[in-house]
Amino acid sequence: MSIVILLLVALIVVLGVADIRRNLVTKPIFAVFKKILPPLSDTEREAMEAGDVWWDGELFKGKPDWHKLHAIPKAELSAEEQAFMDNEVETLLKMLDDYKIVQEQRDLPAEVWSYIKGNGFFAMIIPKSYGGREFSAIANSTIVSRIATRSLTAAVTIMVPNSLGPGELLMHYGTQEQKDRWLPGLAAGKEVPCFALTGPEAGSDAGGIPDTGVVCKGEFEGKEVVGIRLNWDKRYITLAPVATVLGLAFKLYDPDNLLGEKTELGITCALIPTSHQGVEIGDRHFPMNMAFMNGTTYGKDVFIPLDWIIGGPDYAGRGWRMLVECLSAGRGISLPALATATGHLATRMTGAYSYVRQQFGMSIGKFEGVQEALGRIGAYTYSLEAMRVMTAGAIDLNLSPSVVTAIAKFHMTEMSRTLLNDAFDIHSGRAIQVGPKNYLAHGYMGMPISITVEGANILTRNLMIFGQGATRCHPYVLQELEAAANPNAEEGLKQFDSLLMKHIGFAMGNTFGALFQGLTAGAFNSSPVAGETAKYYKQLSRMSRALALCADFSMLMLGGDLKRKEMLSARLGDVLSHLYIASAVLKFYEDNGRQVADLPFVRYAVERNLFEIGKALDGFLQNFPSRVVARVLKTLVFPFGIGYKMPADETAQDICDALLKPGVIRDRLTHLCFIGEGENDPTGLMESAFMAVHEAQPVMKKIYAAQKQGTIARKLPMDILIEKALEASVISSDEAQQLRVMNKLRFESISVDSFKPGVLSDNAI
């Protein structure tokens, strides 16, 4: 007994006395830590420091405070922003004929360009003091989404100047002289911007761009000045063919030390008029045959003055951080807006088509195979709208949550790809015939663009979400890395010692917490609400604890190799992602007044998220290099196995019931979907047919009853059936006319376009 007491006293002394602990415990661990944890390169460090930690940090710490989630302000449009939606946006939508734009003109009509420029569509993020509209991120997102349901080409054209580009970079980093020079022209549409980052040898690895600038002396406006001689070759640059001002990213070198002692200054961003001598706008691209302007630009030995660097000479070499911050905002607004637009359009039109289209004498929406796909479409759209609102709302809080926006970019574009495939499956031949009646084809053509741009999805998932999240969102790891990098070894050791004790406590809490929650299935976790959704908060808390535990073990066991174990880290990224998606869904449900009609959508979405979390952790544990550690982790997290399952069939059927009839939930879920006026627009035609078929149901019930009684034969074509019912006095002449109108609309809405030989030859690329 005395030996045990002595050992305990010794342990208390070792851990409790700072100097003893630091030398006997912390110092050896610190040495090992420097070897096993992934080192941060300069570009990685800048990327980490550029982003903000937000709700992702709560999810990563293992014990999210759900009251904080509910306290986040609901993102809403101001009266001014809503007025713009109701007037300028609606006017623009009526000017657009997307089939002609894409298939015939290969460009927006001149009057559309003029309207966009003259009515502030390029000025949404520019302050009012410079003539801009100074709209919120949620307004920017909502406007782009609404336009994208009508025309992807118009949406992308408007999206780009309000995302990553000269306007945003100038507002954050530009000198006062640069702001005064460029922002009024950009706001008025007199200047059209583009930003050139991607090149033949540099895509997702923006830090590897080969384009160069060399600081030297040269002539500008008749005087010898210190400037930069540029060489660049860029491609995939949206708006390049029509741009008047070029934002350019390049690596800057100063071999003669004209700016200081460093010769390699790093990535730099400059703003150059496209009319400047040597600037070349090259050939145009056609991304997936879409008509928005996209092309190449290049220049050889182009001399510019130093003050064309965005932010002036003091910002030479600071372009990487600028780009990371601005890319984060773009990922959180632009591509999520396009993905959500796909959901709104596909949900409303596919629901209508599923009701109008009949096979074997009934609407195809009654077939369970169609219901499975339609239920997924509706639930994914609910998730997309929830994520769009929450993520844009974060940016309106003056945050730049880089991990959250990477999650939004990857998962929202992938979800929209899935639901669009489902919409094609349901529409079948109606979806694949391109023509004026097809409201899905151009979105389908454009989908791979969203998957590819602003960080290809494979790299976004495999490198960014967990790669940044593990270091940036963890309560202690980034600070520990900074301590390890401290040039003052003694000071770094002291910093690490303090962090180590906290980290050990954090890890022990997660270990025992995960085991307790595994044994109790999270039943004792708290929930901020009562009712059906309470159980979801409890399970998400449990999985947050599991993520924290698995992430700590991964970094401890794999260290620097974790960077290269992309399949493993991506699965942990999936856990974080689905925790975020489910959080957004639950907050959206609360913010919208806990509508009972929303419950099937919430149920499907969150249960799917939990299923995907279980699948990701299962894959992680099956492939973890140390089988002993994997077994320990599985015992801690899932002592009785993984019990999460995909939503029940009844849930998908409940969603279908909501989408197959007119109603408030259908309107709320698809409120951004453009519906054309009358029968000359494909969306207007489908909506008219949908309403007509519904309104005709009381009359059709009379006919069905007569068929059951044998008064009228079964399986007659609709036009003959109507006349037979009229002859038998089953329906009145007014009712017969109603059915004729309905049948005409129904047939036209399910018909496809066809073209006479030779008609399309003039439009071939």
N, C-alpha and C positions, 0 to 999 in steps of 0.2 A: 504493500500500500504506500509506504514511504517513497518507494522508487517512482511510482506513478505520480505522486505529488511533486516530487523533484522534477520529473519530466515536464509536468504542466507548468511549473514555475519557470523552468528554463525556456519553454515555448513562449510563455507570456513575456519574458524578458527579451527574447530574440525579436519577437514581433512588436513588442510595445516600446522598446527603446530605439529611437530612430537611427542613431549612428550604428548600433549593433545590427539592426535589421538591414540597413543599407549595405553594409559590408558583407554580411554572411548570406543574405537572401537576395536582395534586390540586384546587387552588382552582378552575380553570376547569371541571374535571369535576364538582366539587361543585355549582357553579352550575347546570350542565345537569341534573344528577341531581335537584335539587329541582324542576325543571320537568317532567321526563319520567316520574318514577316516581309511582305513584298515591298521593295524599295519604291519610292515615288520619284519618277522623272520630273524634270522641270515643268513639262507640259501637263503631266498628270496633276502635279501640285497646283498649278494654276487652275485646272479644271475643277479640282476639289474646292479650292478657295472661292471660285467664282459663283458656285451655286449656293442656294439657301436650303437648310434643313427645315422641313415643315411637318406635315402629318406623317410623312414617311419615317421621321425620327421617332415618333410615338409608337408606330407599328414595330419598329426595329428594337425598341428597348424591352419588349416582352410584357409590358403592362400598360397598354394604351389607355389614356384617360378619355373615355367616350364623351364626357361632358365638354371637353375641349372641342371635340368634333362638332357637337351640336351648337357650340357657341360661335363657330365660324359664321360670319354674316352671309346670308343668302345673296347670291349674285343676281342682281336685277337691273333692268334697263332704266335709265332716267327718262323723264318725260320728253326731253329733247331727243334722246336716242330712239325712243318709241315713235316719235313723230317722223323721224328720218326713215324708220322701217315702214311706216304706214304710207309715206308719200314718195320720197325719192326712190326707195328700194322697189316699191310696187310699180312705179312708173318704169323703172329699168326692166323689171321682169316682163312687162308687157311688150317691151321693145325687142325681146330676144326670141329668135327662132333657132334653137340649137341644132336642128338637122341642117339647115342652110349654112349656119356658121361653120360646122365641122365638115360636112360632106361636100359643100358647094363653094363657099367663099374662102375657107381656110383661114378665116380671120373674123374679128368682130366688125360689123358694118361701121362706116365712118361716123354715122350719127350716134352710134353707141359709144364709140371712143370719145366723141365730143361730149356726150352727156356724162360719162364717167369722170372725165377730166374737169368738166365745168361745175359739177355738183358735189365735189368733195369726197368722192369715193377713194381717191389716193391720199386723202388728208386725214384719215380717221385717227391716227396716232399723233399727229402734229399739233402742238399747242395752239390755242386760239390766238395768242399774241402774234403768231406768224401766219395767221389766216387759216389754220387747220380747224378740225372739228373737236379734237381732244376727247375722243370717245374712250370709254372703258374697254378693258379686254373682253368682257362679256358681250358688249355691244359689237365689237369687232368680230368676235366668234359667231354671234347670232346672225349678223348681216351676211357674212361669208357662207354660213350654213344655208340660209334661206336662198341665196342666189345659186348655190351649188345644186339645189334640187331642181333648178330650171336649166342651168348651163354651167358645166364644169369649166369650160373655157373662160367665161366671164368671171367666175369665182376666183380662179387662179390668177387672172389678170389683175383683179382687185386685191387679192390676198397678198401678193408678193411685195408691193410697195409699203404695206402695213405690217410686214413681218421682218425677216432678216434683210436689211438693206440700208442704203444711205440715210434714210429718214431716222430710223431707230438708232443707228450708230451716231449720227450727228447729235441727236437729242441727249444721248448719254455721255458722249465724249467730245463732241465738237467744240472748237473754240467759238467765242462769240462772233468773231468775224465770219467763220464758216457757217454758223447758224443763220446769220443775217444774209449771207450770200445765197444759200441754197434752200432753206426751209420755205420761204414765201413762194418760190417758184414750184417747189414740189407740192405744196398745199393747193396751189391754183391749177395744177395739172399742166403747167407750161414746161416743167421738167419731168421727164419720165426716167425713173431710176432702174438700175439693175445692180446686182452684186455678183462679182466673179470670184468664186472660190474653187470650184471643182475643175480639174484638168485631166488630161489623158492618163497621167501617172498618179493622180491623187484624188481619191474619192472620200470614203469614210475616214481615211487617215489624213485629215486636213493638215496635220502637223508636218506631213511629208511633201508638201507642195514644192515643186522644182522651180517655180517662177521666182525671179530674183530682181532685186534692186540694189544698186551700188551707189553709195554716197560719193559724190564727186562735184567738181565745178563745171558749170556749163552756162550757156546763154539762154536767158529768158526775158522776153520783151525788151531786147536790145541791151541788156545788162548781164555781166558775169555774176552769177550767184551760186551758192552751194545748193545742190539739189540731188536728185536721184535719177540714175539711168536705169530704165526698166526693160525687162524682157519677160513676156508672158505668153501663154497659150492655154486658153480656157475653153471649156465646152459645157453643154447642158445649162446654159445661163438663161433663165427665164427673163423675158422682156429685152434681152440684148438686141434683137433686131430693130427695136424701135426706141431704144434708150438714148437719152441725151446726156445722162451723167452716169459714169461707171464707177462703182465701188470695186476696189481691187485689193486682193490679199496676196502678199508676196513675202519672201524672206529677204531681209535687209542686211547688207554687209557694209562695213566702213573700213576698207583696207588702209586708208591713209589717216585714220583716226581724226577725221574732221569734226566728229561729234563727241569724241571722248576716247577712252583707252580701249574699249571693246571693239573687236573687229566683226564679230558675229552678233548682230543686234536682235535677230529673231523675226518672227512673223509680224508684219506691219500692214496696216490698212490705209489706203489713200483714196481720195475722191478726185476723179478726172473727168472733165467734159469730153464727150465722145468726139467733139469737133477738134480736139487738140491734135496737133500734128503727130502722126505716127500711130494713133489709135485706130485699130482696124476692127470693124464689125464684120464677121465672116459669114459663113453659110448658116442657113436656118435648119434647125432640127424639127422633126414632127414626132414628139413623144407619143407613142401608141396612137398616132393619127389624130391626136387632139389639136385644136386650132390655136391654143394660146401661144404667144410668141416665145420662142426658145431657140437659142443658137450659140454661136461661137464668137469669141473675141481674142485678138492677139495683138502683140506689139513687139517691135524690135528696136532696141536702143532709143527708147522714148524718154526724153528728159522732162522731168517735172520739178517745180520748186519744192523745197522742204515743207513749206506751209500748206501743201496739199495733203500731207499726212493728216488723217482724221485725229483731231486733238492737238495738232501741231507737232513740232520736233520732239517735244517732251514725251510723246506717245510712240516714238520710234521703238519697235520691238515689243510693243504691248498689245499687238493685234490678236494674239491667241486668246487672251482672257476676254477681250472685247467680243470676239466671235462666240466663245462658249456661252457667255451671258445672254447674248442676243439670240443664239440658236435655241437656248433653253426656252425663251419666251415664244419663239416661233413654233417650237414643238408643242407648246401648251395651248396654242390658239389655232393655227392654220390647219394643220393636218387633222387634228381632232374635229375641227369644224366640217371638213370635207367628209370624214368618216361618218359623223352624225347625220349629215345631209343624206348620205346613202341609206342610212337606217330609216329616216323619216319617209323618204320617197318609197323605198322598197316595202316598208310595212303597210303604208296606206294603199298603195297600188296592188300589192300582192294579196292583201286581205280582200280588196274589192274584186280582183280577178278570181280569187278562189270561190267567191260567192256567185259571181256572174257565170263563170264557166261551168258547164254541166257535162257529165258523162254518166252513162247508165241511169239517166233520169233523175240525177240529183247533183247539187253543187259539189265540185271537187273538194271544197273545204270540209266536207263531211267525211272524207276518207282519212283514216288514221295516219297513213303515210304522209299525206299533205299536212295534217295537223302537227305531226312531229316537226316538220320543217318550219311551218308557219309559227308555231309556238316558239321555236328558237329565234326566228326573225324578230318577233315582238319583244322577247326578253332581252335579246342583245341590244335592241334599239333603246329600251329603257335604261340599260347599263350605259350605253353610249351617251345618252342625254345627261344622265347623272354625272358621268365623268367629265363631259364637256363643261357643264356648269361649275362643278367644283374646282376643276383645274384652272379654268379662266378666272374664277373667283380668287384663287391664290395669287395670280399675277396682279389682280386689282388691289391686293393687299401689299403691293410693292415688293413682292417676293419673286425670286427666280429659282424655283425648286427644281433643280436639274434632274434629280432622280425621278420625281413625280412626272415631269414632262416627258422623260424618256419612256416611262411606263405608259403614259397616255398615247404617245406616238406609236409605240409598237403594238400594244394590245387593241387600241381602237381601230387602227388600220387593218389588223388581222381579223377582228370581229366583223368589221364591215365587209371584208372579203368573204368571210364565211356566210354571212346573211345574204350577200348578193348572189353567191352561188346557190343558196337555197331558193332565192327568188327566181333564178333562172330555171331551176329544177321544176318549180311549180308552174311557171309560165310556159315552159317547154318550147315548142316551136314559135310561140308568140314572142319569145325573148330573143331569138337568134336571127330574126329577119330584120336587118337594119333598114330603117326608113322613117318618115315623119311620125308614124304612129308608135314607134318604139321609144319608151321612156326609160328603159334600163340599159340599152346597148352602150351609150357613151360613158356611163358610169363604170360599166364593166371594162371597157377599153382603158379607161383612166386609172383603174384600181392599181395596176402594177406600178404606176408612177408614185402613188402615195407610199407603197411598200418600199420603194427604192430611195426616195429623196430624204434629205435632212438626216442622214444616217441610215444606211440599209438595215432592214429589220433584223437580219441575222446577227449583225454586229451590235445593234442596239440591245438585243436580248442577251447575247452571249458575253458582251464585254462591258456594256454601260450600266445596266440596271443594277446588277449585284456588284459589279466591279467598282462603281462609284458608291453604291448604297452601303456596302459592307464597311467601307472606310469612312464615308461621309456621315452616315446616319448612326453608326455605332457610338455609344456615349463616350468611349474612351480611346478607341484605336487611333483616330487621327491625331489626337493630342499626344499619344504615345509615340507615334511616328515622328511628330515634330520634336519631341524630347530626344529621340534617337538621332535626329539630324542636327541637334544643337552642337555647334562647334566647340562650346564650352562643356567639356565632358562632365565635370563635376556638377555644373548647374543642370545639365540634362539628366544626370543620375538622380538628383533631388526631385526633379519634375516627375520622372518615371516612377520613383518610389511612392510618391503620393497617389499617382494614377493606378499603380499596380494594386495597392490595397483596395481601392474602390472597384477595380476590375475583378479582383478575386471575389469580393462580396457580390458583385453583379452576377458572375458566373455561378457561384454557389446558389444564389437565389433562383436563378433560372433552372439549375439542375434539379433542386428539390421541388421547385414550383412545377416544372414540367412533369415530374413523376406524380406529384399529388393530383395535378389536373388530368393526367392520363388515367390514374386509378379511379378518379371520380367523374371522368368524362366532362370535366369543366362545369359540373352542376353547381359548384359553390362560387363560381365567378359572379361578379356583380354585373348588372345591366342598368343602363340609364333610363330604360323604359320598361313598361309592362306589356302584356299581350303577346301575340304570336312572334314578333321580331325579337323578343328578349333572348330567346335561345340562340339566335344568330350572334348577338354581341358576345355571349359567353363562349361560343365556339371560336370566334375570331380572336378573342383574348387568349384562348388556349393555344391557337396556332401561332400567335405572335410570340408567345413564350417558346414554342418549339423552334421558330425561326432564330430567335436570339441564341438559343442553345446550340443549334446546328452550325450557325455562323461562327460562333466562338471556337467550336471544336475544329471547324474547317481551317480557320486561320492558324490555330495552334498546331495542327497536325501537318498542314500542307505548306504554310508560309508563303514564300514567293512563288511556289509551284501552283498556287491557287489561280493565278492569272492565266496559266496555260491549261488548267482543267476547266475549259469553257463549258463542257456539258454539265459538270457538277455545279459550277457557279450559276449557270443559267437556270437550273432547277430551283436554287434558292432565290434567284431573282423572280422566278414565277410565283413562289410563295409570297414574297413581298408584294408583287403586282396584284395578285388576287385578293390579298388583304386590303389593298388600296381600292380596288374596284368595288369590293363588297362594302367598304366604308362609304364610298361615294353613293352607292345605291341606297343604303340605309339613311344617310343624311338627306338625300333627295326625297325619299319617302316622308321623312319628318318635316322637311321644309315645305312640302306640298300638302300638309294637313292630315297626314296618315289616312289617305283615302282608301276605303275598303276595296274599291275597284282596282287599286294598284297591287294588292297583296299577291295575286298570282304571279305578277311580273317580278316582284321583290323575292318571292319564294323561289322561283326558277333561277333568278340571277344569283342569289347568295348561296343556294344549295349547289349550283354549278361551281361557284368560286371555291367552296369548301371541298368539293370533289376534286377540283384541279389542284388545290393545295395538297390534299392527300396523295394524289398521283405524283406530284412533283417530289414530295418528301420520300415516297416509296422508291422512286427512281434514284434519288440522291443516296438513300441508304443502301440500295442494291449495288451501287457502283462506287461507294466510298472505298478508298484503297485499303484501309485497315478494317478487316472484317470484324475484329474484336470490338473496336470502337463503334462500328456500325450496329452491331448487336446491342451494345450498351445503349446507344442513342435510341434505337427502336424500342427497347424495353422501357426507357424513360418516357418517350413521347407517345407510343402506341402499345402499351402493355397488353391490351386485348385485341390488337389488330386495328386496321384502318377501317372505320365504320362509315365514312362519308360516301354518299351515293348521288348519282345524278337525279334531278327532279323526277317525280312520279309522272306517269303519262297523263293523269288527271290534271296536273298543273298546266301542261302544254295545251290540253283541251280547253281549260278555262281561259287561257290567253286567246286561243282561237275564237272562242265564243265572243270575246270582246272585240275582235278585229273583223268579224263577219257580219257586224250589224252597226248601223249608225249609233253614235253615243258619245258621251263626254270623254270617256277614257280614250277612245280612238282619236278624238280631236286633240286631246292634250298630248298624247304620245306622238302625234305626227303634225304638231302645230306649225312646224317650219316648212312643211311640204307645199310647194307651189301647185295650185289647182287652176288650170286655165279656164277661161270663160267659154261656156258653150261647148259645142261638139267639134270645133275646129282644132282644138288642142288635145293631144292624146291623154293627158291627165284629166282634163275636163270631161272628155268623152267617157273615160272609165268611171269617173265619179258619177256622172249622169246615169250611166247604165246601172251602176250599183244602187243608186237611190231608186231608180225606176223599178228594178227587180224587187226591191224591198216593198215599195209602195203597192206593187201588184200582187203581193202574197195573199191578201184577203180574197181577191178574185180567183187566183190560182187554186185556192183551197176549195172553192165551189167546183172547179173542174176536176180536181182530184177526187172529190166525193162522188161526182157523177161517173167518173171512170171506175171507182170502186163498186158502184151500183150497176155498172154495165151499160149506162146510158150513152157513154162515149167510149170509143175504142182506145186502148192504151198504145203507147209507142208511136204516136203520130207526130210528124214534124210540127213545130210550134205554129206556123202560119195556118196549116190545115186544122190543127186542134182548136185554134181560136174560132174559125168559121163553123166548125162542127158544134162547138159549145154554144155559139150564137143561134144556129139553126135549131138546136134542142132547147132553146130558151133557158139554158143554164146560166147564161150571163146576159146583161143588157147590151144594147148597141154602144152606149158610152163606155161600158167596161171592156167591150171588144176593142174599141178604139184605143183605150189605155194599154191593153195588151199588145196591140199592133205597134204602138210607139215604143213600148218596152222592148219588144222583140227586135225591132230595128236597131235600137241602141245597143242591146245585148250582142247582136250579131256584128255590128260595126266595131264594138269594143274588143272583141276577140279576134277580129280579122287582122291580117298582116299586110304589109306593103308589097307591091310588085311593080316592076318597071318594064316598059317595052324595050325590045332590043335596041341598043345604041344610045339610049337615054343617058346612061351613066358614063359613057366613054369620055366625055369632056371633063369629067371630074376626077379622072384617074390621076394618081400621083405620078 
